[in-house]
Amino acid sequence: DVGLQGEKAGLLIADIGTENLVFTPMQKKTRQLCEQALRDFKGPEIIKMISSDNAPELVRATTELGVPHHTGTPYRSTSNGRIGNLLGQLLRGSRALLHQAGLPPTWWPQAGAYFASASNIVGKPGSTTTPYAKRHGIDFEGAFVPFGAAIRSLLPETRVPRHKFASRTTLCVFIG
């Protein structure tokens, strides 16, 4: 399915040490986009090892980053079971978010990115420390707004002309 902005692929990056996730939707998986997603995810941290399938764009991106690269065997769960499980969670979670919000499947890129971020903030049931806290050293201090929630937002006057006595806020859908 194609996303709202032409996305046809996505890259799920998981830090096994902190359990931090990020999902990056893409119109096409290229070496440059995969490399940029990995750089954005790592920030100032050092990546010790990247494990992936043998996708050529990931092999080239990893080589470009100069990071040791372990490749799994496609369709062998012993070599790619952990990420396969995380991908399944992302798919099921994204579907549930879309259903709960009443949004069509074309919103999958936004739902996937929200699910990954929400997983970092909330963590897994029974865990004492969230992935966000493991990575940043503090608990998430922002507001946690559900995906697809109706919110009111103050938009610039130039974008939304209004009557003099009309409400200054616009009804919007929160996507992350």
Buried (B, 14 or more C-beta within 10 A) or exposed (E): EEBBEEBEBBBBBBBEEBBBBBBBBBBEBBBEBBBBBBEEBBEEEEBEEBBBBEBEBBBBBBEBBEBEBEBBEEEEEEBBEEBBEBBEBBBEBBBEBBEEBEBEEBBBBBBBBBBBBBBBBBBEEEEEEBBBBBBBEEEBEEEEEEBBEEEEEEEEEEEEEEEEEEEEEEEEBBBB
